[in-house]
Amino acid sequence: MDCSHIQFCAGQSQVDFGQLQYLFAKAAFWARERNIEDLKMAIANSNPVVTVWDGDRLIGFARANSDGVYRAAIWDVVIDPDYQGVGLGRKLVQTVLSHPLVSKVERVYLTTTHQRSFYERIGFQRNETTTMVLCNSPSTGNLARRIQEQLTVTIDS
Ligand SMILES: CC(C)(COP(=O)(O)OP(=O)(O)OC[C@H]1O[C@@H](n2cnc3c(N)ncnc32)[C@H](O)[C@@H]1OP(=O)(O)O)[C@@H](O)C(=O)NCCC(=O)NCCS
């Protein structure tokens, strides 16, 4: 496949939310149920956000959060199945890693269920021992909400 015309764009304003929802439903098993209102919130609070385009068709997406110095985390990496296997996923992750907000941080984290080998080829190492997660959902009794109810904290908005 000739991919010379494929465009990689960095910027929250580039996102087409209808197409992103469709791409997730098609190829991102963890994000199939996401609604547009929540996607807008997630993307407004992410930087960098990278989209991949074949003309006006959204064919790839990734986003990250970073403090610019110490830690960054990459989320929601996806390439449309019609375009997988030709190097676009690698270029997508490398575009996130080369962004000024990510390129200088000490450690870049991500979680993956099935794609460890893909990330190893880019330079990531397996990290079995350090990662923990708090699942904030009704099925876990909404632990974070219960913690919040016990605290009196002023949060800047
Ligand atoms: C994972 C994903 C982004 C990879 O994108 P892609 O465009 O197919 O990957 P690339 O063509 O850039 O592959 C880069 C390299 O990784 C290898 N690779 C890709 N997927 C792989 C996999 N599942 N297992 C092992 N190696 C893989 C390729 O063979 C290639 O190897 P090379 O170094 O010999 O050239 C894509 O398969 C995808 O969107 N999957 C569904 C969503 C998903 O699981 N995202 C990851 C969430 S953590």
The ligand as a Gaussian input file, in Angstrom:
#p B3LYP/6-31G(d) Opt

LIG

0 1
 C       -1.608000      -2.161000      17.347000
 C       -1.768000      -1.359000      16.059000
 C       -1.908000       0.124000      16.402000
 C       -0.540000      -1.586000      15.177000
 O       -0.677000      -0.764000      14.048000
 P       -0.089000      -1.231000      12.640000
 O       -0.169000      -0.068000      11.717000
 O       -0.743000      -2.488000      12.188000
 O        1.433000      -1.563000      13.016000
 P        2.719000      -1.349000      12.090000
 O        2.404000      -1.803000      10.698000
 O        3.236000       0.033000      12.258000
 O        3.724000      -2.377000      12.765000
 C        4.996000      -1.993000      13.273000
 C        5.751000      -3.264000      13.611000
 O        5.047000      -3.957000      14.658000
 C        4.696000      -5.256000      14.187000
 N        3.384000      -5.545000      14.734000
 C        2.218000      -4.910000      14.506000
 N        1.227000      -5.480000      15.213000
 C        1.798000      -6.493000      15.892000
 C        1.294000      -7.459000      16.798000
 N        0.009000      -7.502000      17.145000
 N        2.156000      -8.367000      17.314000
 C        3.456000      -8.353000      16.963000
 N        3.995000      -7.444000      16.120000
 C        3.167000      -6.534000      15.590000
 C        4.713000      -5.170000      12.679000
 O        4.953000      -6.442000      12.095000
 C        5.866000      -4.231000      12.446000
 O        7.069000      -4.951000      12.605000
 P        8.468000      -4.557000      11.901000
 O        9.209000      -3.802000      12.960000
 O        9.096000      -5.850000      11.572000
 O        8.163000      -3.725000      10.695000
 C       -3.006000      -1.843000      15.237000
 O       -2.868000      -3.230000      15.013000
 C       -4.321000      -1.573000      15.916000
 O       -4.864000      -0.483000      15.814000
 N       -4.900000      -2.591000      16.598000
 C       -6.206000      -2.478000      17.215000
 C       -6.192000      -1.519000      18.374000
 C       -5.140000      -1.875000      19.388000
 O       -5.037000      -3.009000      19.839000
 N       -4.349000      -0.847000      19.759000
 C       -3.324000      -0.967000      20.772000
 C       -3.924000      -0.667000      22.100000
 S       -2.731000      -0.728000      23.390000

